[in-house]
Amino acid sequence: MKRTILFLTLLMAMLIPVAPSLTAAEADVEATVQEDEVTSRSEEKKIDPKEIIFEHLGDGYGWEVPFSHELRIPLPVIVRDYQGRWHCFSSSRIGHGQSYTVTDPDGDEMTFRLGGHDSDWHNKLIGLRPELVDGQTQMVEYRPVDLSITKNVCAIFIACILVMWMVLSVAAWYRKQGYKAPRRMHGAIEAVIEFVYYGVIKPTLGAKSRKFGPYLLTVFFFILVANLLGLIVIFPGGANITGNIAVTLVLSLITFLIVNIFGTKHYWKEVFWPDVPLWLKFPIPIMPVIELFGVFTKPAALTVRLFANMMGGHIIVIVLTLLIFILGAMGAAALGGTLVISILFSVFMLLIDVLVSFIQAYVFTMLSTVFIGLAQEEGHHDKHDTDESPAKA
Amino acid sequence: MELFTPEFGLVFWMFVAFAILFVVLAKWGWPAIMKSVDDRADLIDKGVEYAQSAKEQLDNARQEAQKYIDEARKQQAEILREADRMKTEIIEEARSAASKEAQKVMDAAKVSIEQERKEARQQFRDEVSSFALDIATKVVRGQMADTKAQTKLVDSLLDEMETNN
């Protein structure tokens, strides 16, 4: 019981940093509404749920600091301009609508800034380059090759370091202690390792689990740690990594490559010449087309499943928190009511997200294992045997 | 729709970071862990198996020991019975041997006594006869002093012989 209370308070504490930045914004709204004079400012500062949601879900060039709406932890920006030169500077130089201009050795000036609301690349780093429009030279926005260490990239590094530390410490412990049973943190990590290794990998892959186990376990721990870090609102966490399609795309792309590179002959035969009646595959290759399509839909489903689940969880929690401020504008009673209900619901959703974090890591690993396992199958019957089986079927 | 378009920079860094993570863990992390976990599972399995077989062996050994003890007890009882039997037999034998010996000694004694007695009797008889002869000689000498008497005796003897024939 004590532990549940402690856990709930911790969750509340995690939620708090989201609130102040919003309250500050809201206070501004009220103040400006009373003043009436600076209407344009009030338009700008009005709560825009879409903007807030996208800011929390999306990537950024700095990392928010709790209790401050303006401060950002600066991160390095690495870009390649239209002339092929690489530039590296701090993200603090482009915060608050600033532009960063650097002079090339050639004497050309390169200007970078964040895209505004009207830009094609809103909140992304853009460069300006001169272009001839109607006989006049104008500065036109373009998107440079952007390899910046953004908030998400930084969060990926943090997640990787955490996973590396966890796993290597367990490995070191084993090397030192031999067959002793690990305790405390090592024991907890090992319980999860065994859950995945003996629950998913071994039963599916059998003798090949030593070959593919490292990849699958790495994927599992990376997703799990990234998911859980995403639920923590303040600095080391708070980035929506696994709810970003780029991350899940890379992960499922690697699974796709492993499945198809290590696929056996039998797997490719099943794709191009499956065990179905001849008319389904001979003049018009219906089944081979479907199977080939399946080869690509499997990783696509993996990508979208993890991405949508994690993003959905984040959106629900943010929306529930935002409800306080949206309905709060109606008056004190509405504010009090929604406050209690919203907090209760977001705590509940966060708890479910903890569960979902684990389940999604598990599901991704399990499906990757199954896909790899299917591609590892050797044919159980001979060639002439398979030629007859369609007739029987 | 910014959420649904993968950002190149993020894809690049994600790939790099994940590749490094994978290479490091695949080299120094997972193989050691998987090996240890597998080995330990095997060890535990083997330990359980060993304990079971040890228990079985112990039970067997206990049974065997019990069997030996029972057998030994039986043997002991048998030996004791045998010893008892032997004891009585020996005593019996000794007794019979002793009585036989005694009989023999007694018999020998009897024989020698008989012998002695016979000898004594013989001797006595010899002596008595010699005394009688002496006496008779002396008596005959006294009676056969005249010829008449002698003739009478010879006649009577001759008569006797005649009647006998």
Interface residues (C-beta under 8 A of the other chain):
Chain A: F54 L57 G58 D59 H122 V145 D146 L147 S148 I149 T150 N152 V153 I156 F157 C160 V163 M164 V167 L168 V170 A171 Y174 R175 G178 Y179 A181 E190 I193 E194 Y197 S209 R210 G213 P214 Y215 L217 T218 F222 N244 I245 A246 V247 L249 V250 L251 I254 M311
Chain B: E2 L3 F4 T5 P6 E7 F8 G9 L10 V11 F12 W13 M14 F15 A17 F18 I20 L21 F22 V24 L25 A26 W28 G29 W30 P31 A32 I33 M34 S36 V37 D39 R40 L43
